Amino acid sequence: MACNSLPKQIIFWLVNHFDIPTRTFFFPNGHSFTLSSQHIHHVLGTPIGGQPLPKICSEDAKNLVQQETNCQGNHPTINELKALITPDLAGHKFLRIFALFALTSLLCPTSSDCASPEFYEAIYEPEKIISYDWSTIITDKLVSSISKFQQARKQCTTASLGGCTIAILVCCKNLYMRFHFFCFSLFPSQSP
């Protein structure tokens, strides 16, 4: 994971042109693009059509994550998870730690640098990790993050954007390629 930053101005511009109820980007040139779980699946290769994310996290799942990560706080941080990924990490523990790291740092990041306990149950049994509808989970988290960001901006409060923003960049890049548009035809020439 060598990508240290994303073009924030383009991401913010895209987010400002996103309609939450329809999950659609409406561009000033009249074109639009509706974000779907299928797009996330094509971009990230994540499973689609499986089980929804478990609603309840068991104490067993919480305790296992605490035990395996030996985190300093209530939940492991991205750096704590990253430090655990070594050549010695193997088996089910590797699957759980890597899945939690990927969710926390790339697929469903939040403004916090800690893992979200809402994913603990889904990684508890590693053989079931692939059975979840991760494409829909990632899409829903991204849309929820964009919604919170837009609401905070409307209220003139501090806002941070979570969710898999790299996925919307790739989806929109694919849109440009598909319709032979260049980035400059969709984006304004000045910063928002």
Secondary structure, DSSP 8 states (H G I E B T S, - for coil): -------HHHHHHHHHTEETTTTEEE-TTS-EEE--HHHHHHHH----SSB---S---HHHHHHHHHHH--SSSS-BHHHHHHH-STT--HHHHHHHHHHHHIIIIIS--SSSB--GGGHHHHHSGGGGGGB-HHHHHHHHHHHHHHHHHHHHHTT------S-HHHHHHHHHHHHHHHT--HHHHS-SS--
